[in-house]
Every structure is written in C-alpha cells, then in structure tokens.
Amino acid sequence: MRIWRVLAFYVCLAATAQNQVETLRRQALELSQKKQWNQAIEKYREALRLEPADPDTHYNLALALRYKGDPAAAAGEFQAALRLKPQWSAAHYGLGAAYYALGNKTGALAEFRSAVEQDPKNAGARYFLAVTLLERKELREAIAELKAVLRLRPSHAEARLTLGLAYL
C-alpha cells in the first residue's frame, strides 16, 4: 500500500511541475506579445529549468533573444531546439537569420537551405536564401529562389525589388 502512496505523490508532483511550466510559457508568450523581452526571456528560462527538453520553449526563447538584439544567444537556443527537433524548418530559418546577423554567411546559407528543404513553401527562408546567394554572386540560383518566393507570395515587395536589382 505504501508504494501506491509514494507513486501517487510523484504523479501529483509531476502534474504540479507541468502546470507550472505551462503557466511560465503562457506568461512568457504574453510578455513577448508586449515586447517585454527581458521579462519574457526570464520566464522562458525558468520554464526550461523545469523542462529542458522542450523544443518549442527553446525556439520561443531564441525568438525573444533575437528580437532583443542578441543573435549569438538566439543561435544557441535555435541550435538547442534543432537538437531536439532536427527537421524543423522554422528553427533552421531562425538559426540562419541569427548566423546572418552575426556575419556567418556560410552558416546562414546552410541553414536557409535546410529550412527550404524541410518546407519548400517557406517564402521567408527562400527570400533570405536568395539574398545570401546574391551576396555570394550566385545569380542564377538567387534569381530562381526569388522567382519561387514570388510564386508563393506574389505581393512580396522586397523579393520583387531584389529580383529587379539582380538583373542589373
């Protein structure tokens, strides 16, 4: 009988911890929506202390760090999300953007390519893949990517402008 009490205690403890993690995530999302990045980051980190293997929390923390202006820390969190969920297009795209902000164009290119491989309809990843390719003077592939962006999102003004400039 005693083993059942101990087991019930641990089940209750785990449920309480899960509720606390969900509360922290919800609070972090609300703070992020208000662009209160420092507070949101702290809530995400508290949630990760309780549940470190959650790729969504790592991803959301990475976004908050990126919006706060810390691409190096964001890159680390995007990498953590990808270790837990390797085929996640949005996380590859985010990591590519963080690498791009850090000046790591080779890393950015690889991550944008991975994002497009995982989700060929990811217009944002395709656009930044094209921009990175243009910087490397790989015009043919860049133009093909820009055309793909415009097929996906005909109103993408930056892609239309960039495509026009690529022909100059």
Buried (B, 14 or more C-beta within 10 A) or exposed (E): EEEEEEEEEEEEEEEEEEEBBEEBBEBBBEBBEEEBBEBBBBBBBBBBEEBEEBBBBBBBBBBBBBBBEBBEBBBBBBBBBBEBBEEBBBBBBBBBBBBBBBEBBEBBBBBBBBBBEBBEEBBBBBBBBBBBBBEEEBEEEBBEBBBBBBEBBEEBEEBBEBBEEBEE
